């Protein structure tokens, strides 16, 4: 059964489904986009910061090594959420190789559901026997070591619900017209008291997006860190205060597309509500170490100097490429401002 047929089948059973269920079917069902497609790269649907430049992973790697040396310096878990093509973890580990004790005491865990990407990750990392990574498809860690958990463009992939306010809050549902063979949105008045309470913080705005599954997952890793110590580093595009517009977007081969097109074959993402993640971290008594733009995080941690070092003794073509990569990572009109960095910890 194709994803389109699966979605139609679910709608026929229930008459309508909410947006988060629609997204979940498209992305995370057995034949969904994130389980069977390789979405990353110039020839696919989107490009992430680690694919743009090694500098991104090197700066993050330096931060991770410094954190470990100052706060753990013992057996630990290094956990990446959604490692994609393993470009980021590979760059982080190259920095880690500078500290042999770090590598020796590391339990490397990659949390990935996509079968094709797992094969790519294994191909890249298992060539280097010293790392000995393990792969799991959900956050189930069976030890009590302190952990460094990091992710880049992971939390934007969680399904969201969408709401807008007239006099009262309305949720967007999806139905299917059999005769015209089209999907369409259907409004539904919110009566659920839990949702009404969660929507209070959006009362001065006209729209809201909420991801219950994202909140549940982040709560899970916060509780793990609270119990076992360590740090969570989250890099994604998002906002601290609510924004007065919907952020959901679909991408197909690097171009924006319609939500109802290419079901199961296109990326569907939404801005991360970092304000909600911070609330969850605080509720679990974690320390908010950093919340800033990607630009500020990279520059504070030495990106400019790293670019200069890489440009030394290189020809003009390489220097220009490094300059363009630097701008793409830090410029406010590109990734510099939309992408945020949240770091929470428990010592």
QUIJO-V299746 format. One record per run of one state. SS is the DSSP state (~ for helix, > for strand, _ for the rest). FROM is the first residue (numbers start at 1). TO is the last residue. Records with the same first field share a line. If there is no record, write none. Layout:
SS = FROM-TO + FROM-TO
This chain:
_ = 1-2 + 15-16 + 29-32 + 37-39 + 41-45 + 47-48 + 53-53 + 72-75 + 82-86 + 97-99 + 105-105 + 112-114 + 126-133 + 137-145 + 153-154 + 158-160 + 166-168 + 178-181 + 190-192 + 203-206 + 211-211 + 229-229 + 240-248 + 253-254 + 258-266 + 270-271 + 284-286 + 301-302 + 312-315 + 331-338 + 347-347
~ = 3-14 + 19-28 + 33-36 + 49-52 + 54-71 + 87-96 + 100-104 + 115-125 + 155-157 + 193-202 + 212-228 + 274-283 + 294-300 + 303-311 + 316-330
> = 17-18 + 40-40 + 46-46 + 76-81 + 106-111 + 134-136 + 146-152 + 161-165 + 169-177 + 182-189 + 207-210 + 230-239 + 249-252 + 255-257 + 267-269 + 272-273 + 287-293 + 339-346
